[in-house]
Amino acid sequence: MSAPAPRQPPKGTRDFYPPEMAVRRHIEKAWRESSIDHGFDEIDGPTFEHLALYTVKSGDGIINELFSFRRAGGEDDYALRPEFTPTLARMVAARASSLPQPIKWFAIPTHFRAERPQRGRLREFIQWNVDLIGVEGPQAEVDVLSTAVVAMERLGLSHSDVRVKLSHRGVVAAALHALGAQTERLADAFALLDRRDKMEPSEFDARALAIGLGASATTRLAMIARTQLSIESSADTIAGALGCSPTDAQPLVELNQRLISAGLGHWCDLDFGIVRGLAYYTGSVFEVHEASGAERAIAGGGRYDKLIESFGGPSMPAVGFGMGDVVIGLLLRDRGKLPSDDDLTLLPRPDVFLVSAGSPEAEQLLPQLAASMRRAGLHVRHTYKTTRNVGKLLSEAVKCRARHALILGGELEQGMIAWKDLGAGTQSLIPVGEVVARILAVPR
């Protein structure tokens, strides 16, 4: 006898029943509307890509982090997409000469990572990606960060709930050079900074020594990793904190000034431990964190000016970010910004619930009336039960939060229908032929 079919989803994935799906669509709605309001167009790509799309930039070691496979009888290796940026870079490179610029795209695809599930990190997740390609200068960062901030505001979050942490790889690189780090070891130094919170101080020191930093430089590197400043800090202040020159700090100061002018400064802090782990970042980098630091990063991104070129396209400046649905969902629930499990307020609300009192005339009219109202653009539901207990059927209408109930009862003999406004608690009779127009005339 074969084993019974599993009743639970695979580890690290989720089932979306109607209430959970409503929450997901609520988050996606804020993402999509903020993107469109900022002038971004929606795109998507394949759920799986050629494995080489990921290994060519990250090496074969990344294979262990991917759901990779080879088609039976085939020769090509594939992988479920773990992130969207390589797909976007491939798409831009393929049509760069014909695409109108600047390129402002967003996507809300599903991603997959073959890693151990834990709080805030799953094997399957939804991620919002926003990218602006073809614009030099800090205004590009301002536009993408504004898109993220407006979405969070629309979800009910404020700058006291989340913080945008900013840094700049060029500025940090200048500080690392001042410590004695060689250019060829900068990638190792960035990786060390990126993982600073995931290792013990002794391991941090050992790895810093391994990349050629002396004991004093290692201590200084640990200090840089913990350096946080106000977004209003001057170039001199930043230079003094990092040990670089004010000239090196100027690109970050210019970005900060633009963010302040755009009304985003009160959301932002400088954090020089933020460098982002992926090697394709070339300038500004940023992460969005829950204010207390209790959760994983809500979002992360930065400037990647060389990535399109590396995929065979032209040299194009680019900046973007990704925001997953898992951590933002945890934060919204923790802050009371989502309904409780038994609260259905995010589910679609019917305009009308049709109730049949059970007569042959009512049973014949109900599907006809439902069809005509739906063609008119109304959200209509009806009972599937047959009973003369109208009160019991009306409880279904209340449970699904319908705005109105239409009772097809004995009044049909006079060509009338009982109309109950479930919000106001009023009831009246209306002619059958006027039902659709009367319901459409009521503001939703």
C-alpha angles and dihedrals in degrees: 000000000000120000116263116263114266115261096200127069119251114283112276095024133094140223113223110212115184096277092047091045090051090055090049092051090046091058093042090050091058090047095047096044094047090050093050093044088055092051101259123143122218122245138165138189139198121309089232131035137190106286090233089067087073103029096051090068103026103034130238092295090078090068089081089059095051138074094237129174145165121228112247108265091005133114102213124091118219138186134200106247113266093185138004105230096085090051091049092048090050092050093049093046091051094057105017095128094055102038117101112242140265092043110215111181137161133185137185103199134156116255135194133210125181097220139115110286117236139153109312094007126082136169091242122035144150118247131190112216124192121183135176115194129186101030123113121204136037097295088082091059090046092054096050094043091048088054090055094045095049091051091052091048090052089052089056100259126132137193088269089062100044137021130207107221114204134195139151126229092211092055093046090046089055089052091049091050088052088055091054100261112153119232092243090056097048092098089056091048092050090049089051092052091047092055097041094113092050098060140057118257090249091056091046090053093047093051092046090054090048092060092054104268118137124229095268091046090050091054089048091049090054088052091051089051089058097041114122124172140175116271087237092064116130126235089256092053093049092046091050092051095047102033094239129115124275088242090059090052095049098092090057092046090053091052091048092052091051091050092050091049090051091055094251100107095097089061094054141079132174114245116173093192087072108093102135117235100242114097097221095075111108109174136353116027130185144175132196114223137181104259097247093046092236095128135052118266112296092207140356139188148121145170120322106177097165102045100088089050091052089058092056097269129116124283104276132168112236140175132179149138142217126220120190123213096226102069095035088052091052091049094048091051092046090052093048093248094128129061121256120263093267094043111100099185094119093055117097111276117226118233092209138017115198119213124191119204088207105257119136090245092053093047090052095046098045099074091041093051093044091052094049093048092049091051087054090058100260125139102236131181130174141188121267092200128096114217139125090225096102092175090062091050092048088057087066089055091051093046093056090045096241116180095217138017124207114203115205100202142130092316088077088082086069093042093255136125127204109240117199120191100211093195098050094031092229128135133199141159122252132180115261091237092056099048099099095045093046094051092046089052092060113091112243 
